[in-house]
Amino acid sequence: MPASRRGEVSPVSRCSLAREKTTLVFLSFLFCISIPSWALNTPKVQLSEDERSWLKENPDKLILYYNIEFPPLEFRSKTGHFTGIGFDVVKRIEEILDIRFIMVPSDDWNDHLEALKDGRCAVAPTIVKTEEREEYAFFTTPYAISPVVIITDKATQGNLSLSDLSGQRVGVVSGYATEAYLKDRSLLHSFTIVPLANVSQGLRSVSFGEVDAFIENLAVAAYYIEQEGISNLRVSGETDYAFSWSIGISRQYPFLYSAVQKALYSIPERSMAEIRNSWIAFEYPISLRPEVKWGLIFSAVFALFMILLLVIYSYFLKRRLEQKVIVLRESEERFSIAFNASPAPMSISEINTGRFINANKQFLAMVGYEAKDLLGRTSVDLGIWANPEDRKTMLTLYNQAGSIQEFPSKFKTKSGEMRDVLISTEVTHIQGETYLLAFFQDITERKLAEEALQKRLKEKDILLHEIHHRVKNNLSVISSLLNVQSDSIQSPEAAIKAFQDSKDRIMAMALLYEKMYASEDYSAIDLKEYLHDLSHLLLYTHRPDGNIQISVSTFDTVLHMDIAVPLGFILNELISNALLHAFPEQAAGIIFIDLREEGPGRCLLSVRDTGRGMVNIPEEAHTVGFTLIRLMTEQLGGTISVSPEGGTKITVSFPLDHQ
């Protein structure tokens, strides 16, 4: 049982006139306010379906670790049971939620924190929120606050601050929030931190001169000083830090956190005050100084006068307030409708913590999360930022300008897909609270279109250079062929034929470039389409009488221009030769063009006619046409063969990956 319950006067009650003035202000404030009767009733807790189901299905996970030596907040009683302020609060939560926690004693605070981090411990009933702990735990609204003070022996005079501890040894309990708080201050004020196992050891270390000062919260320190009868210590000063005790819930149990938060919120403040006062009661002297008495009398008279004015004024305010509430509700309803119906993804989050409190269906669809997985968590918790540095940059811009306009970033959805977004933010007010309203533009498709356009522009640029190079080379080939043919021209008829052959070769090359330019890939063409167009173009040029038919059989494939150009020359020569020489004038017949896969990475091209057959085989033929066919076949790294098959069949075998 704590000393304050036995009615003994604590060391803190021996205070100066400044403390009495604080009492005067505090009592005057209590006198002026009144608590309506409805506030004393505990409202019914409305749990969601997910929260109710989780509590019902997971009684074995309701594991609570409590510190056995942190009175009066939480400790183990002489009978071996959990007791303290934290216990009283937890019991109320158990009653409200109709659950029972599995209570596990802990004498190692660092292990206590590790258990909370890995989920072995679901609940820490008395814990101070820090930035590091927020990575693995949720924190409820604080239910008790106590200032952190400087404790020295009575020989130390004056009212101290941390700057007065320069060069001294300062004790602090290892693993407590005060240790992290003092690390930064120790560099600023040049004192040495001495980690200690617990509060009792810290107080005794000061008493025995092992450390010069001990930093701890006032409530726990006062309890130990009285319990252990350490009479040579005094509170020598306060820090700018205070313990705000909350209930910590492992982040592995979000539904437990939301249920506990609702239950804690439903406990009336009057009941919470009774719990706190039963363990932390700082009593003041019964006899007051005369100036304090007259101050109280004056305050009472003034308070009565103020209450009379407030009663009159409140009547008029009530009517105005009711009208404002109606207008506010209508405004919030309109905002809610617009928020949920907006075609743009939107979210609302807490400015200080970044936790989502609302998100419309477009935002949920964009990131791939359900509302239950997103609300109450931050974008960092969910790993939404593809590049975490973008978030830091955006926060810097927000702090400078107060808003963000179309900040570009990448989001990673729940499925791992990357989405390009533009983020804009504005501050909004909901029920008197300030939140951050964020708008998102999903520009993923636009970015892909821009990248595709850039690719096509780059390919067109490459195409221009490629065409320039290829046309130059091919014209050189044609020029060489014309030189060869010019040596063999003996008659006007031979000159006309040479001119026609050159025209066909140029036409075949032009058709290749036309197909290449029209294709999606500027470095390749659709061979099936090219074969069809080339054969029919040559047929129309040489035999428009309609007596000759061309049958094209091929598989769907796309050829690189390095293969397509020489193959185009070969096809032009073979088809032209069959049209001109296989069939006498006015004779009918068929030319079969067949292109198929011969094996992995290899093609077989055959041109067969039903005409009168060839007199000379290609190896012996010295015409310009067959010379060109042999050269192009060698360029492809292929082979050529001729066989009589009803007419003539010429076959070219070549690899598809020839460079």
QUIRAGI-V322396 format. One record per backbone hydrogen bond with DSSP energy under -1.0 kcal/mol. NH is the residue of the N-H (numbers start at 1). CO is the residue of the C=O. Records with the same first field share a line. If there is no record, write none. Layout:
NH = CO + CO
This chain:
5 = 2
6 = 3
8 = 3
13 = 10
14 = 11
15 = 13
20 = 16
21 = 17
22 = 18
23 = 19
24 = 20
25 = 21
26 = 22
27 = 23
28 = 24
29 = 25
30 = 26
31 = 27
32 = 28
33 = 29
39 = 36
40 = 37
52 = 48
53 = 49
54 = 50
55 = 51
56 = 52
57 = 53
58 = 54
61 = 58
62 = 59
63 = 61
64 = 102
65 = 123
66 = 104
68 = 106
70 = 74
73 = 70
74 = 70
75 = 83
76 = 68
77 = 81
80 = 77
83 = 75
85 = 72
86 = 73
88 = 84
89 = 85
90 = 86
91 = 87
92 = 88
93 = 89
94 = 90
95 = 91
96 = 92
97 = 93
98 = 94
99 = 94
102 = 62
104 = 64
106 = 66
112 = 108
113 = 109
114 = 110
115 = 111
116 = 112
117 = 113
118 = 114
121 = 115
122 = 63
123 = 63
124 = 248
127 = 246
134 = 130
135 = 132
136 = 133
137 = 133
138 = 249
140 = 247
143 = 245
146 = 243
148 = 241
149 = 216
150 = 237
151 = 214
152 = 234
154 = 232
156 = 153
160 = 236
164 = 161
165 = 162
167 = 190
168 = 165
170 = 192
171 = 213
172 = 194
174 = 196
176 = 173
179 = 176
181 = 177
182 = 178
183 = 179
185 = 181
186 = 182
188 = 184
189 = 185
190 = 186
192 = 168
194 = 170
196 = 172
202 = 198
203 = 199
204 = 200
205 = 201
206 = 202
207 = 203
208 = 204
209 = 206
210 = 205
211 = 205
212 = 169
213 = 169
214 = 151
215 = 171
216 = 149
218 = 147
221 = 217
222 = 218
223 = 219
224 = 220
225 = 221
226 = 222
227 = 223
228 = 224
230 = 225
231 = 229
234 = 152
236 = 150
239 = 148
243 = 146
245 = 144
246 = 127
248 = 124
249 = 138
250 = 122
251 = 136
253 = 250
257 = 253
258 = 254
259 = 255
260 = 256
261 = 257
262 = 258
263 = 259
264 = 260
265 = 261
266 = 262
267 = 264
272 = 268
273 = 269
274 = 270
275 = 271
276 = 272
277 = 273
278 = 274
279 = 276
280 = 276
293 = 289
294 = 290
295 = 291
296 = 292
297 = 293
298 = 294
299 = 295
300 = 296
301 = 297
302 = 298
303 = 299
304 = 300
305 = 301
306 = 302
307 = 303
308 = 304
309 = 305
310 = 306
311 = 307
312 = 308
313 = 309
314 = 310
315 = 311
317 = 313
318 = 314
319 = 315
320 = 316
321 = 317
322 = 318
323 = 319
324 = 320
325 = 321
326 = 322
327 = 323
328 = 324
329 = 325
330 = 326
331 = 327
332 = 328
333 = 329
334 = 330
335 = 331
336 = 332
337 = 333
338 = 334
339 = 335
340 = 336
341 = 337
347 = 438
348 = 358
349 = 436
350 = 355
354 = 350
356 = 377
357 = 348
358 = 348
360 = 346
364 = 360
365 = 361
366 = 362
367 = 363
368 = 364
374 = 370
375 = 371
376 = 356
377 = 374
382 = 378
384 = 379
386 = 410
390 = 387
392 = 388
393 = 389
394 = 390
395 = 391
396 = 392
397 = 393
398 = 394
399 = 395
400 = 396
401 = 397
402 = 398
407 = 423
409 = 421
411 = 419
412 = 384
413 = 417
414 = 367
416 = 413
419 = 411
421 = 409
422 = 441
423 = 407
424 = 439
425 = 404
426 = 437
428 = 435
430 = 433
433 = 430
435 = 428
436 = 349
437 = 426
438 = 347
439 = 424
440 = 345
441 = 422
443 = 420
447 = 443
448 = 444
449 = 445
450 = 446
451 = 447
452 = 448
453 = 449
454 = 450
455 = 451
456 = 452
457 = 453
458 = 454
459 = 455
460 = 456
461 = 457
462 = 458
463 = 459
464 = 460
465 = 461
466 = 462
467 = 463
468 = 464
469 = 465
470 = 466
471 = 467
472 = 468
473 = 469
474 = 470
475 = 471
476 = 472
477 = 473
478 = 474
479 = 475
480 = 476
481 = 477
482 = 478
483 = 479
484 = 480
485 = 481
486 = 482
487 = 483
488 = 485
495 = 491
496 = 492
497 = 493
498 = 494
499 = 495
500 = 496
501 = 497
502 = 498
503 = 499
504 = 500
505 = 501
506 = 502
507 = 503
508 = 504
509 = 505
510 = 506
511 = 507
512 = 508
513 = 509
514 = 510
515 = 511
516 = 512
517 = 513
518 = 514
524 = 521
525 = 559
527 = 557
530 = 526
531 = 527
532 = 528
533 = 529
534 = 530
535 = 531
536 = 532
537 = 533
538 = 534
539 = 535
540 = 536
541 = 537
542 = 538
543 = 539
546 = 543
549 = 589
551 = 591
553 = 593
559 = 525
561 = 523
563 = 560
564 = 560
565 = 561
567 = 563
568 = 564
569 = 565
570 = 566
571 = 567
572 = 568
573 = 569
574 = 570
575 = 571
576 = 572
577 = 573
578 = 574
579 = 575
580 = 576
581 = 577
582 = 578
587 = 584
589 = 547
591 = 549
592 = 608
593 = 551
594 = 606
595 = 553
596 = 604
598 = 602
599 = 602
602 = 599
603 = 654
604 = 596
605 = 652
606 = 594
607 = 650
608 = 592
609 = 648
610 = 590
612 = 582
620 = 617
621 = 617
627 = 623
628 = 624
629 = 625
630 = 626
631 = 627
632 = 628
633 = 629
634 = 630
635 = 631
636 = 632
638 = 633
639 = 653
641 = 651
643 = 649
649 = 643
650 = 607
651 = 641
652 = 605
653 = 639
654 = 603
656 = 601
